[in-house]
Amino acid sequence: MTPRRAYRSDVSDARWALIEPVFVAWQASRSGPGTAARVHDLREIVNAILYVNRTGIPWEYLPHDFPPFKTVYDYYAKWEADDTTEQVHDLLRDRTRRANARTVEPSAAVVDAQSVKTSGNVAETSQGIDAGKKIKGRKRHLITDTLGLVLTVLVTAASVHDSAGGKQALTELAAAHPGVTKVWADGGYQTSVIQHGAGLGIDVEVVQRPKERGFQPLPKRWVIERTFGWLMQHRRLARDYEALPQRSRTMIHWAMANKMSRELPGESAPTWRIETDMPRTPA
């Protein structure tokens, strides 16, 4: 069989080497009597998932040189359900922190939320209206470390207040990363979040906006705004297309895994600009 031409979203050999052990272990755990023989290469399944994640196409529009879209989605759902996707994400986050001379476990973090519109396939019970942003859809409650790497992510209806989502996110943060003792937040988080954090042993500090007019990056908090920017480079996340909130959470993990797996071997992320080999005309 002739190998297909590579897509820009495909993982390179260096990137695959970073995450392959997780999938090798996953495959080994599923071997034995009654387990169906693997037909498709797991690397191609990952490439197909990243293609959807990066381009934003529906699953059924996957190019025919990938495995069948129902097979790809089945792996996507299985890897979400048994935490394989999160293992890949966490492995890459730990390596990225070490590459940046940080300890694996962070001690400080940043919390924020992002409201996004949903597509027509999302049930009314799974979405709501963010009155402040005037957006009907879902809300992503993120907590990142000081590098902007995701520590916890919670997807709710957009009508859920930042403080309510923030308290649940802090609870998950304390359970998964007990070493975090400081979290910065914006003015949208109420006193109840600070009190909830205190009960978990976390000092939540609200970073106030400067009084000067015009755009200014907020101290400490700008890193999570950059994280939202990283996510929006993946067109599947420009709008929430997932029927289930947990599928949205998994899409965020794949987007961050894509970003970190490129950064670690020093590969640049492709842009949407059209590149040609034509020389520039001298000025």
N, C-alpha and C positions, 0 to 999 in steps of 0.2 A: 504493500500500500504506500502510495506516494505521500510524504508528510505535507500537511497543508501549509499555506503561507501564514506567517506569523501576524497576529494582530498587535496593535500598540499596547493593548491591555494585558497581553500574555506575560506570565512570570518568566524571567530569565533563569538560566541554570543557577546563578548565584542566589536569586530570590527563592527558588524552589528548594535549594539546599537548606535554607533557614527553617522552613516549615515542614519539609518532608518527613522528619521523624515523628511528628504528631500524627500524620496520616498513615505512616507505616504501623505505628502502635495501634491506631484505630482499626486498621485492616486486620492486624494480628488478633485483636480481641474478638473479631467476628468470624474467625476461621473455625472449622470443626464440622461435625456431621450436621446436615440440614442447612448449612450456610451456602447460599447460591454463589457460584463462581463469579469473580469479578470480570465483567465484560469490557468496561471502559477504564481507561487510564485515569487515575485520580488527579493527576496534574491537569488533564484536559477538563475535568469537572471544575477544578479551581479556576482555570482560564475562562471557562464559560460563565461562572458566577461573577468574576471580575469584569467580564465584558458587559453583562447586564448592569452591574453596579456603576461602571464608568460611563456607559452610553445612555442608560436610562430606558432602554427598549423593554417592551413586554417580554415575558419568558418565551412565549410562543413565536416570537420574531427572531430567536437565536439563529444565526447562520447555520446552514445545513452541514457544514464541515465540523461543527461541534457535535457532541453526543446529543441525542433527542432531548428536547426541552423538558419533557416530563421526568426524564431520568435525572437531569441536572437539578430540577426543583426538588426532587425526592431527596437527593443528597443534601441540598441546601437545608431542607427541613430536618432531616436526620441529624446533621451536624449541629444544628441549633438545639435540638431536643436533648442531645447527649453532651452538650457543652464543648464539642470539638472546636467549633468556631471561636468560642471564648478562650479556649486553650491556645489556639493559634495567635489570637490577638494579645493575650497576656504574655506569651513567650516573646513576641516581638517587642512589646512595651518594655519588658524587663531588659532585653538586650539593648534597646534604644537608650534606656536610662543609664546602663553601664557604659555605653559608648559615649555618653555625655558626662562621664565621670560622676554619676549619681549612684546612690545606693539603690538596690532593687525596690525597697519599700520607701515610699515618700513620707515626709512628715508634714507637708503643707499642700494645700489644694485650692481650687477656685470653683465656684458653683455658678451656674447661669442656666437660662432656659431659652429655647428658640421655638417660635410658633411657625408652622408651615401649613400650606393648604393641602387638602387631600384630593384624591381622584374620585371619580364617580363610583368605583367599586367598593369604597369604604362604607361600612354600615353607619347609620346615623348614631347608633349607640356607642360607636367607637370614636366619635369626633365631637367637637363642641366649638363655641365661639369665644375667641380671645377678644374681649370688648376693648381693651386698650390698644391692641394692634389691628383691630377690625379684621381678623382673620378667622375663617371657619376651617377647622382642620384639627391637627394634633400638635402637641407640644413635646419637645425633647428637653428633658431635664438632665443636664450633664454636670459631672464633677471631673475636673482634670487635674493633673499634677502641674507643677510650675513650668513644665516644658510644653504643656498643652496636650499631653497624652491622656486618653480617656481612662478614668478609674471606675466610674459607675455611669450608667445611662438608664433612664427611665422614660418610657413613651406613654403619654396620657392624652386624653382629649384636651384641646386647646383651652377649654373652659376651666380646667384645673388651675388654681392660683399658683404662682411661683412658690409661695411659702409652703403650700400643701405638698407640692411635688418636691420642694427642697428638703422638707423634713424627712420624707420617705427616702430620698437619695442619700441624705446624711446617715440614716439608719443602715442602709446598705453599705455605705462607705465604711462605717465603724466596724461592721462585721467582716468586710473583705480586706480592709487596710487599717488595722487597729493602731498603726504607728502615726497616723495623721492626727495632729493636734491643733492645726490651724487651717481655717478655711476663709477665704475672702469672697464677699458677695456684693451685689449692687444694692441700691436703695429700694428695689422692689421687694426685698425680703424683709418681712416684718419681725417684730421683737420675738414672736413665737419661735421663729427659726433659731434665733440666737439662744433662747432658753432651751430649745430642744437639743441644740449642739452642745450646750453646757452639760446637759444630762448625759451626753455620750462621751464627755471628756474632750470636746472639740471647741476651741475658741473661734466663734464665727464673727468676723469683723466686716462691717459694711464700709465699702470704699465709696466715698461721696464724689459726685461729679464736680469738677472745677467750676468756679463761678464765671470764669471768662467764657465768652461766646466763641462758637466755632468748634471744629473737631479737635479733640485732644485724646490721645490714648490714655486710658485710666491706669494708674499704677496697679500692678499685680493682676488686674482683671483683663488686661489686653490679651493675655495668652489664650484665654478661652474664646475670645472673639475670633482670634486667628484659627482656632480649632473649628469653629462654625464655618469659617471660610474654606478650610480644608475639606469639610464635608460637602459643601456646596459645589466643589469641583467635580463631584460625582453626581451625574445627572439623575440617577435614580433617587437621590436625596433632595433634589431641588423642589420636589413635591412628594408627599407621602402617598405612594402607590400601593402599599402593602395592606391586604385585607385584615391582617392581625397585627396588633401592636408589637408582639414579640418578634414578628418578621421584620418590622422596622428597626427594632433594636439590633437585630442581627445584621441588617444592611449597614448600620453605622459601624459595627465591629469590622465588617469586611472593608469598608472604606478606610478605616484607620489602619487595618492590616496592610492594605495596598500602599498607603502612604509610608508606613514604617519600613516595610520590606524593600521599598525603593531607596529609602534614606540610608539604611544600614550598609549596603554594598556600594553606596555612592552613585546610584543611578538617579538621573533627574526625572521628574514626573513630566510626561508629555503634556503639552498645552493643546488648546483647541485651535491655535493658529495654523494656517496652512503653510507648510514648509516646502520650499523648492530648492533645487540645486543651482538655480540661476544666480550668478554673481551680482552683487549690488552695483548699481550705476554710480560711478564716482561723483561726488558732489561738485 
